[in-house]
Each structure stands twice: as C-alpha cells, then as structure tokens.
Amino acid sequence: MSATLQSPTKLSQEQRDQLLQVLRSRFEKNMTRHENVDWEHVRSTLEADSRKLWSLYEMERTGGEPDVIFLNGDTWAFIDCSAESPKGRRSICYDRAALDSRKENKPSGNALEMAENMGIQILNEEQYRHLQQFGEFDIKTSSWIETPPAIRKLGGALFCDRRYNTVFTYHNGAESYYGARGFRGMLII
C-alpha cells in the first residue's frame, strides 16, 4: 500500500489489487463481523465504484483497517476496525471552525474535513457503540464522533472510548486535540 495515488480518486491496477487482497484477508479473518455476507458480492460491488475503492484505500492508508459491519437490517458498511483510533488521523481537532479559532499550536487538520476529503462519514455515537459489539476498540485512544449541532454551537464536541469494559461518551472543546485522539469513519456500501 505504499504506492502513490495517480489522481485524487483513481487507483492504479496494482493499488486496487493490493487493497482488495488486504480487505479480503481481513474479511475472511473476521467473519463474525459480517455473517451471511459473501466476499464476491462485496468485491464486485467495490470494483463497480472506483470512488469507493479510493475511499477505502484512504481508510487503509491512514491506519483504519476497514472491514464490513452490518449497521441495521440489510445495510452494511466498511467501518474502521483498527484496535486503536487510526494513527494517520490523530492529533486533529473536530472541525474547520475549531481549527480556525486556534491562534497558536494549531493541529494539522480536523476530523470532519479529513473525513469529507476521504469520502467517508465520521461515526455517530450509536454507530460507535454498535462497532464495540465486534471487539474492544479504543482502549488506549479515543475517537471524535459526530456532534449534535446544539452542542457544537456552544463550542463543544463529543468523543468516545472504551475503558473498564464500558463505552464512554465525553465532551471537550472542539478546538482541542490530543496525540491519542483521532476519528473512526465508515463508508456505506
């Protein structure tokens, strides 16, 4: 996965093949996350949409380790399943307004714009808690989650982690950033 992108949303054949191989291997090792889903169906769906393949490439490149998870009923998505918040998406504040409000020691970016640029969605609290049914995620790190407008309007933002075998939701100033906080994303297929 070390080759450079040819364009913002197009992968070379080698990149596509490498990505699909990584995704298939992870898919087959974690069948409890997606019982009754056929890999060939997933593969053909992805190969028909180069934009989604590129987004998955970005999820993988930034350390997300995306895998298929059922959200509800027939809806499934690729969700970041790395044990800790993806390394390539840490030390960022919540959104552009938070980034612009910092006068000193600005982080390198923000979660909402990074997710948008990758073509993915940041998880909300319900989706984050749902992910935790498939493993223990963020036991040493934390992840920004989608914040309701009323909270964001007052300057806050929400994040989650897992401690003491329990998922917690917290608040912080949206402009804050920490080396152990990033965000988890998803790509609905």
C-alpha positions as CSV (number, residue, x, y, z in Angstrom):
1,M,0.0,0.0,0.0
2,S,3.0,2.3,-0.4
3,A,2.5,3.4,-4.0
4,T,1.4,7.0,-4.6
5,L,-2.0,7.9,-5.9
6,Q,-2.2,8.7,-9.6
7,S,-5.1,11.2,-9.1
8,P,-7.3,12.2,-6.1
9,T,-9.8,9.4,-6.8
10,K,-8.2,6.9,-9.1
11,L,-6.0,4.0,-8.1
12,S,-3.6,2.1,-10.3
13,Q,-4.4,-1.6,-11.0
14,E,-1.7,-2.6,-8.6
15,Q,-3.1,-0.4,-5.8
16,R,-6.6,-1.9,-6.5
17,D,-5.3,-5.4,-6.4
18,Q,-3.3,-4.9,-3.2
19,L,-6.2,-3.2,-1.5
20,L,-8.7,-5.9,-2.4
21,Q,-6.3,-8.5,-1.2
22,V,-5.9,-6.8,2.2
23,L,-9.7,-6.3,2.5
24,R,-10.4,-9.9,1.6
25,S,-7.9,-11.3,4.1
26,R,-9.4,-9.1,6.9
27,F,-12.9,-10.0,5.8
28,E,-12.1,-13.8,6.0
29,K,-10.4,-13.5,9.4
30,N,-13.3,-11.7,11.0
31,M,-16.5,-13.4,9.7
32,T,-18.4,-12.7,13.0
33,R,-18.5,-9.0,11.9
34,H,-20.5,-9.9,8.7
35,E,-22.1,-13.3,8.8
36,N,-24.0,-14.2,5.7
37,V,-22.1,-11.7,3.5
38,D,-20.4,-13.1,0.5
39,W,-16.9,-11.7,-0.3
40,E,-17.5,-12.0,-4.1
41,H,-20.6,-9.8,-3.7
42,V,-18.5,-7.2,-1.7
43,R,-15.7,-7.4,-4.3
44,S,-17.9,-6.9,-7.3
45,T,-19.7,-4.0,-5.6
46,L,-16.4,-2.3,-4.9
47,E,-15.0,-2.9,-8.3
48,A,-18.0,-1.2,-9.8
49,D,-17.3,2.0,-8.0
50,S,-13.8,3.5,-8.2
51,R,-14.6,6.3,-5.8
52,K,-15.5,3.8,-3.0
53,L,-12.3,1.9,-3.7
54,W,-10.3,5.1,-3.4
55,S,-12.1,6.0,-0.1
56,L,-11.3,2.5,1.3
57,Y,-7.7,3.0,0.1
58,E,-7.5,6.2,2.2
59,M,-9.1,4.5,5.2
60,E,-6.4,1.7,4.9
61,R,-3.6,4.2,4.2
62,T,-4.3,6.2,7.4
63,G,-4.5,3.1,9.6
64,G,-8.2,2.4,9.8
65,E,-8.2,-1.3,8.9
66,P,-11.7,-1.1,7.4
67,D,-13.9,-4.2,7.5
68,V,-17.6,-4.9,6.7
69,I,-20.0,-4.4,9.5
70,F,-23.8,-4.7,9.4
71,L,-25.4,-1.4,10.6
72,N,-29.0,-2.5,10.6
73,G,-31.1,-4.8,8.6
74,D,-29.6,-5.0,5.1
75,T,-27.3,-2.0,5.4
76,W,-23.7,-2.8,5.6
77,A,-20.6,-0.5,5.6
78,F,-16.9,-0.6,5.8
79,I,-16.0,0.8,9.3
80,D,-12.6,1.4,10.7
81,C,-11.8,-1.7,12.8
82,S,-8.2,-0.8,14.0
83,A,-7.8,-1.7,17.6
84,E,-7.0,2.0,18.4
85,S,-8.0,5.2,16.7
86,P,-6.3,5.3,13.3
87,K,-2.8,6.6,13.6
88,G,-2.9,8.6,10.5
89,R,-5.9,10.6,11.8
90,R,-4.8,11.6,15.3
91,S,-3.8,15.0,16.8
92,I,-6.6,16.8,15.0
93,C,-9.4,19.0,16.3
94,Y,-13.1,18.5,15.5
95,D,-13.9,20.8,12.6
96,R,-12.8,23.8,10.5
97,A,-14.4,26.4,12.8
98,A,-12.4,24.8,15.7
99,L,-9.2,24.8,13.7
100,D,-9.7,28.4,12.6
101,S,-10.3,29.5,16.2
102,R,-6.9,28.4,17.4
103,K,-4.4,31.2,17.4
104,E,-1.4,29.1,18.4
105,N,-0.3,25.5,18.3
106,K,-2.7,24.6,15.6
107,P,-3.2,20.9,14.8
108,S,-2.5,19.7,11.3
109,G,-6.2,19.3,10.4
110,N,-9.7,18.5,11.6
111,A,-11.8,15.4,11.7
112,L,-14.8,16.5,9.7
113,E,-12.8,17.9,6.7
114,M,-10.5,14.9,6.7
115,A,-13.5,12.5,6.6
116,E,-15.1,14.5,3.8
117,N,-11.9,14.6,1.8
118,M,-11.6,10.8,2.2
119,G,-15.2,10.4,1.0
120,I,-16.3,8.8,4.3
121,Q,-18.5,9.7,7.3
122,I,-17.4,10.1,10.8
123,L,-19.2,7.7,13.2
124,N,-22.0,8.9,15.4
125,E,-22.5,7.7,19.0
126,E,-24.9,4.9,18.0
127,Q,-22.6,3.6,15.3
128,Y,-19.6,3.8,17.6
129,R,-21.4,1.8,20.3
130,H,-22.5,-0.7,17.6
131,L,-18.9,-1.2,16.5
132,Q,-18.0,-2.1,20.1
133,Q,-20.1,-5.2,19.8
134,F,-17.5,-6.7,17.5
135,G,-14.4,-6.2,19.7
136,E,-12.7,-3.9,22.1
137,F,-11.8,-0.7,20.3
138,D,-10.1,2.5,21.7
139,I,-8.9,1.0,25.0
140,K,-5.9,3.4,24.9
141,T,-7.1,6.1,22.5
142,S,-10.3,8.0,21.8
143,S,-12.2,9.0,18.7
144,W,-14.2,12.1,17.8
145,I,-17.8,11.3,17.0
146,E,-20.5,13.3,15.1
147,T,-21.6,16.0,17.5
148,P,-25.2,17.4,17.6
149,P,-25.4,21.0,16.3
150,A,-26.7,22.3,19.7
151,I,-23.5,21.1,21.4
152,R,-21.3,22.3,18.6
153,K,-22.9,25.7,18.6
154,L,-21.8,26.1,22.2
155,G,-18.2,25.3,21.3
156,G,-18.2,21.6,22.3
157,A,-17.6,18.3,20.5
158,L,-18.1,14.7,21.5
159,F,-15.7,11.8,21.6
160,C,-15.8,8.2,22.8
161,D,-13.5,5.5,24.1
162,R,-13.7,2.2,25.9
163,R,-12.4,1.9,29.5
164,Y,-13.3,-0.6,32.2
165,N,-15.1,-2.8,29.6
166,T,-17.5,0.1,29.1
167,V,-18.0,2.6,26.2
168,F,-18.0,6.2,27.4
169,T,-19.0,9.4,25.7
170,Y,-17.3,12.6,26.7
171,H,-17.2,16.2,25.7
172,N,-14.3,18.6,25.1
173,G,-13.8,21.9,23.4
174,A,-13.9,21.3,19.6
175,E,-10.6,23.0,19.2
176,S,-8.8,20.6,21.5
177,Y,-6.5,17.9,20.1
178,Y,-4.5,15.1,21.6
179,G,-2.0,12.6,20.3
180,A,-4.3,9.7,21.3
181,R,-7.5,11.1,19.7
182,G,-8.5,10.7,16.1
183,F,-11.7,9.6,14.5
184,R,-13.2,6.4,13.0
185,G,-15.1,6.6,9.8
186,M,-17.4,4.5,7.7
187,L,-18.2,4.0,4.0
188,I,-21.8,2.8,3.4
189,I,-21.9,0.3,0.5
